[in-house]
Amino acid sequence: MTTWIWVARWLKKPGNEEQVREAARNIRKHWEEVALDQALDPAKNVTLAEGAKEIRVGISEEMDIEFREEPGEWRFY
């Protein structure tokens, strides 16, 4: 079972759902390209989850660990 690290989320409100979906698709595509750059399978390392109130983009714990082991810091929290 994959553990997901959520890297982006959007709240859905009346009238903004398509804009939120487009933003989520763009961020997902970005992370899929990053996964490829790291020689990781995007299908196994990047996900998009949509619920009734929000949409999230996540990366696998494996991908998160790989970034944490690299020099520098990629997360802001």
Residue, then its C-alpha position, 0 to 999 in steps of 0.5 A: m500500500t502506498t503512503w501519499i505525501w500531499v503536496a497541493r490541495w484545493l478547496k472546491k467551491p461553487g463555480n470554481e471546480e473546473q479551475v481547481r481541476e485544471a490547476a490540479r492537473n497542471i501540478r500533477k503533470h509537473w510532479e509526473e515529469v519530476a518523477l521521470d527525471q528521478a527515474l521513478d514511475p509516475a503512475k506509482n509515485v504521483t496521484l490525484a485524489e478528488g473528494a466532495k470538498e477538495i482535490r489533492v495532488g500527492i507524491s509517494e513516500e518513496m519519492d518524498i524520501e528521495f527528495r529529502e535525501e538530496p541536498g537542499e530543502w524542497r518543502f516549505y513546512 
